[in-house]
Amino acid sequence: MALATRTDRRPSFARTVWDSTVGKKTVMAVSGLIMLLYLVVHMIGNLKIFFGAGEFNHYAHWLRTVGEPFMHYEWTLWLVRVVLVVAVVAHATSAYQLSRRDIRARPTTYVHKKARASYATRTMRWGGTILGLFIVWHILDLTTGTVHPGFRPGHPYQNVVDTFSTWYGNVVYIVAVLALGLHIRHGFWSAAQTLGVGSRTRDRALKTVANVLALLLTAGFIAVPVAVMTGVVS
């Protein structure tokens, strides 16, 4: 008689973690912090535009030569891009699945809606959608030039000025940055709670840090289109 074979394998540790609510929240927190670090660096780089075309263009070129000669031309930049893509996909996927799980857990609506969350919390979903669409637009505008009439490869300063010399370029960018500020304000504090950093005594400090980060990043990113609109950068 043939022996029965066992086909019901136990799921891997990684799969078990991913399938759990805590696991998905941890993925969201870690990926969010990776993107936050990138945003801080990106904002600092953007502000170099106030030092003139030469400084800004030199910075853009330097990004492509980081790590040379050990790293080939643009290798470091592409490595950063890959990490960011993985972080964005992981963040969006876990957020979507957690949202669906939350909806399934509460199939009926409440007669009286409870004020369970702040305005920033309630707008995380549409804010994330706005940011996702903006990332696509931003790449097509200032990286590939697909939606940018007159795009000049190798001239980032002029491309930025051209973008923010149009009303729609400013509207798209500023709306996305405002959504980003709300996202960071809630997301940073939420990530701290998920990773076990938060506590009753630290909550006030963490919320302050979240507010300051959101404010600085919002102001830092909006400063560039405002400078172009007002002629400070031209």
Contacts in CASP RR format, 6 or more apart in sequence:
PFRMAT RR
TARGET T0000
AUTHOR 0000-0000-0000
METHOD contacts of the structure
MODEL  1
MALATRTDRRPSFARTVWDSTVGKKTVMAVSGLIMLLYLVVHMIGNLKIF
FGAGEFNHYAHWLRTVGEPFMHYEWTLWLVRVVLVVAVVAHATSAYQLSR
RDIRARPTTYVHKKARASYATRTMRWGGTILGLFIVWHILDLTTGTVHPG
FRPGHPYQNVVDTFSTWYGNVVYIVAVLALGLHIRHGFWSAAQTLGVGSR
TRDRALKTVANVLALLLTAGFIAVPVAVMTGVVS
11 19 0 8 1.000
17 23 0 8 1.000
17 26 0 8 1.000
18 24 0 8 1.000
18 27 0 8 1.000
21 98 0 8 1.000
21 101 0 8 1.000
22 194 0 8 1.000
23 94 0 8 1.000
24 94 0 8 1.000
24 97 0 8 1.000
24 98 0 8 1.000
25 94 0 8 1.000
25 98 0 8 1.000
25 194 0 8 1.000
26 194 0 8 1.000
26 195 0 8 1.000
27 90 0 8 1.000
27 91 0 8 1.000
27 94 0 8 1.000
28 90 0 8 1.000
28 91 0 8 1.000
28 94 0 8 1.000
28 95 0 8 1.000
28 98 0 8 1.000
28 191 0 8 1.000
28 194 0 8 1.000
29 190 0 8 1.000
29 191 0 8 1.000
29 194 0 8 1.000
29 195 0 8 1.000
30 191 0 8 1.000
30 195 0 8 1.000
31 86 0 8 1.000
31 87 0 8 1.000
31 88 0 8 1.000
31 90 0 8 1.000
31 91 0 8 1.000
31 94 0 8 1.000
32 87 0 8 1.000
32 91 0 8 1.000
32 187 0 8 1.000
32 191 0 8 1.000
33 191 0 8 1.000
34 83 0 8 1.000
34 84 0 8 1.000
34 87 0 8 1.000
35 84 0 8 1.000
35 87 0 8 1.000
35 88 0 8 1.000
35 91 0 8 1.000
36 184 0 8 1.000
36 188 0 8 1.000
36 213 0 8 1.000
38 80 0 8 1.000
38 84 0 8 1.000
39 180 0 8 1.000
39 184 0 8 1.000
39 217 0 8 1.000
40 217 0 8 1.000
43 216 0 8 1.000
43 217 0 8 1.000
43 220 0 8 1.000
43 221 0 8 1.000
45 59 0 8 1.000
46 220 0 8 1.000
46 221 0 8 1.000
46 224 0 8 1.000
47 220 0 8 1.000
47 223 0 8 1.000
47 224 0 8 1.000
48 55 0 8 1.000
48 56 0 8 1.000
48 59 0 8 1.000
49 56 0 8 1.000
49 157 0 8 1.000
49 160 0 8 1.000
49 224 0 8 1.000
49 227 0 8 1.000
49 233 0 8 1.000
50 227 0 8 1.000
50 232 0 8 1.000
50 233 0 8 1.000
52 157 0 8 1.000
52 233 0 8 1.000
53 157 0 8 1.000
53 158 0 8 1.000
54 157 0 8 1.000
56 156 0 8 1.000
56 157 0 8 1.000
56 160 0 8 1.000
57 154 0 8 1.000
57 155 0 8 1.000
57 156 0 8 1.000
57 157 0 8 1.000
60 154 0 8 1.000
60 156 0 8 1.000
60 157 0 8 1.000
61 154 0 8 1.000
63 77 0 8 1.000
64 73 0 8 1.000
64 74 0 8 1.000
64 77 0 8 1.000
65 73 0 8 1.000
66 76 0 8 1.000
66 77 0 8 1.000
67 75 0 8 1.000
67 76 0 8 1.000
88 132 0 8 1.000
88 135 0 8 1.000
92 128 0 8 1.000
92 132 0 8 1.000
95 124 0 8 1.000
95 125 0 8 1.000
95 128 0 8 1.000
99 125 0 8 1.000
118 186 0 8 1.000
119 182 0 8 1.000
120 182 0 8 1.000
120 183 0 8 1.000
120 185 0 8 1.000
120 186 0 8 1.000
121 186 0 8 1.000
123 179 0 8 1.000
123 182 0 8 1.000
124 182 0 8 1.000
124 183 0 8 1.000
124 186 0 8 1.000
124 187 0 8 1.000
126 179 0 8 1.000
127 179 0 8 1.000
127 182 0 8 1.000
127 183 0 8 1.000
128 179 0 8 1.000
128 183 0 8 1.000
130 175 0 8 1.000
130 176 0 8 1.000
130 179 0 8 1.000
131 176 0 8 1.000
131 179 0 8 1.000
131 180 0 8 1.000
131 183 0 8 1.000
134 172 0 8 1.000
134 173 0 8 1.000
134 176 0 8 1.000
134 179 0 8 1.000
137 147 0 8 1.000
137 172 0 8 1.000
138 173 0 8 1.000
138 176 0 8 1.000
140 146 0 8 1.000
140 147 0 8 1.000
140 148 0 8 1.000
141 147 0 8 1.000
141 148 0 8 1.000
141 163 0 8 1.000
141 169 0 8 1.000
142 148 0 8 1.000
142 156 0 8 1.000
142 159 0 8 1.000
142 160 0 8 1.000
142 163 0 8 1.000
145 151 0 8 1.000
145 159 0 8 1.000
148 159 0 8 1.000
148 162 0 8 1.000
148 163 0 8 1.000
150 162 0 8 1.000
151 159 0 8 1.000
151 162 0 8 1.000
152 158 0 8 1.000
152 159 0 8 1.000
160 224 0 8 1.000
160 228 0 8 1.000
161 228 0 8 1.000
161 233 0 8 1.000
161 234 0 8 1.000
163 169 0 8 1.000
163 173 0 8 1.000
164 170 0 8 1.000
164 173 0 8 1.000
164 224 0 8 1.000
164 225 0 8 1.000
164 228 0 8 1.000
164 229 0 8 1.000
165 228 0 8 1.000
169 225 0 8 1.000
170 225 0 8 1.000
170 229 0 8 1.000
173 221 0 8 1.000
173 225 0 8 1.000
174 222 0 8 1.000
174 225 0 8 1.000
177 217 0 8 1.000
177 218 0 8 1.000
177 221 0 8 1.000
177 222 0 8 1.000
178 218 0 8 1.000
180 217 0 8 1.000
180 218 0 8 1.000
180 221 0 8 1.000
181 214 0 8 1.000
181 215 0 8 1.000
181 217 0 8 1.000
181 218 0 8 1.000
182 214 0 8 1.000
184 210 0 8 1.000
184 213 0 8 1.000
184 214 0 8 1.000
184 217 0 8 1.000
185 210 0 8 1.000
185 211 0 8 1.000
185 213 0 8 1.000
185 214 0 8 1.000
186 210 0 8 1.000
187 210 0 8 1.000
188 206 0 8 1.000
188 209 0 8 1.000
188 210 0 8 1.000
188 213 0 8 1.000
188 214 0 8 1.000
189 203 0 8 1.000
189 206 0 8 1.000
189 207 0 8 1.000
189 210 0 8 1.000
192 198 0 8 1.000
192 202 0 8 1.000
192 206 0 8 1.000
197 206 0 8 1.000
198 206 0 8 1.000
224 233 0 8 1.000
226 232 0 8 1.000
227 233 0 8 1.000
228 234 0 8 1.000
END
